[in-house]
Amino acid sequence: MTDNPSGVADEAVALDSGVPHPARVWDYWLGGEDNFAADRAAGDQIRAVLPDVAEAARVDRAFLIRAVRYLAGTAGIRQFLDIGTGLPTADNTHHVAQWVAPESRVVYVDNDPIVLAHARALLAGAAQGATDYIDADVRDPDAILRATERTLDFRQPVGIMLLGVVQFVVDDAEARAVVRRLVAAVPSGSYLAIAHPIVGVSAELEEAVRLWNESGSAPQALRTPEQIAMFFDGLEVLEPGVVPCPRWRPRPHEADADRDVAPWRVCAVGRKP
């Protein structure tokens, strides 16, 4: 690993390599090379107190795959808005959606310049569909929605993916307002998927979040399952409700289905009636 990820020239992207960024720390935990020394230092510090954090990344990705497969398959969704994309890896939203339905259209949103530099990798979707990338912050849903209109048709249902991003809107009222604004913009038959770490389950997680918030990067907040359920107010929450990620509709071959891997990370999917 180097301090110039992927050979991207420092002047090509506006970033501060001395401050850890969630997408790059996540990449480091997954064994990637698109990270800086500050990201690795923060990642090591957190993993020292929260050893299963890399497993959390894995079960989060597995939930994304199952949720998108359900939405594109059973629910017939053909449009996806994935906010907080992170660095590209295997089985991104467009890979899964376009495997099920090649005509699916996917818009990714993130605010890390390294992710922007990798946008071409994300844009390599099926010829029948469309894949786009927006450089924006989840705290500005109106800007996201305006830019998304060039790819998605808001007269048709949309699957909104908010995996591992809502916790970075630390004010509860603002977080609820962001989610409400996004859901209000999509029509009946649309879906919302959220994955979020919770408070009260792991003292190690709470210490890790404290260390993260002292690192100088974007702070994050833990919430209770009840608070996370409030993001789905007005929606029809699919069974099994708000549960640890491995327990959301596991497939028979998934070994994690019968044990609590990273129980401090929960998820849910809801449908707009």
Beta strands, then each sheet from edge to edge (+ up, - down):
strand 1: 79-83
strand 2: 105-110
strand 3: 130-135
strand 4: 159-163
strand 5: 191-197
strand 6: 236-237
strand 7: 243-244
strand 8: 265-271
sheet 1: 3+ 2+ 1+ 4+ 5+ 8- 6+
sheet 2: 3+ 2+ 1+ 4+ 5+ 8- 7+
end
